């Protein structure tokens, strides 16, 4: 059993992107890494390098 018709999948999203393109609205580039990459970086710092939370005090 499926929930909804598969031939309708993605039509609304495709239509929205076409309308935005027609209006001249461009996509924004990501400034931060994707969550998967960001979590990998945080894991490496926390577990492998043993860094603590917060800013380090340098004085």
C-alpha positions as a printed Julia matrix, in Angstrom:
59×3 Matrix{Float64}:
  0.0    0.0     0.0
  1.19   3.47   -0.8
  0.2    6.78    0.72
 -0.73   8.88   -2.26
 -0.07   8.71   -5.95
  3.53   8.31   -7.08
  2.88  10.02  -10.42
  2.14  13.26   -8.52
  5.4   13.16   -6.56
  7.5   16.32   -6.79
  5.07  18.33   -8.93
  4.52  21.13   -6.42
  8.22  21.55   -5.7
  9.1   21.6    -9.38
  6.36  24.16  -10.05
  7.58  26.4    -7.2
 11.16  26.36   -8.49
  9.96  27.3   -11.99
  7.93  30.22  -10.63
 10.84  31.5    -8.53
 13.14  31.3   -11.56
 10.57  33.21  -13.62
 10.44  35.96  -10.95
 14.24  36.21  -10.91
 14.71  34.82   -7.41
 18.04  33.0    -7.2
 19.08  30.28   -4.75
 21.26  31.29   -1.82
 24.55  29.5    -1.41
 25.07  27.67    1.89
 27.38  29.51    4.26
 27.75  26.67    6.75
 28.5   23.03    5.98
 25.64  20.55    5.76
 24.56  18.99    9.1
 26.25  15.66    8.27
 29.61  17.35    7.67
 29.14  19.75   10.6
 28.45  16.87   13.01
 31.52  15.02   11.73
 33.69  18.09   12.43
 32.19  18.49   15.92
 32.75  14.78   16.68
 36.37  14.98   15.59
 37.0   18.0    17.82
 35.13  16.57   20.82
 36.21  12.93   20.83
 39.43  12.63   18.88
 41.04  15.94   19.83
 39.48  16.15   23.31
 38.42  19.78   23.09
 35.93  21.16   25.6
 32.87  23.29   24.9
 33.08  27.08   24.72
 35.83  29.48   23.82
 39.32  28.8    25.05
 40.76  31.45   27.38
 43.96  32.88   26.01
 45.46  35.46   28.4
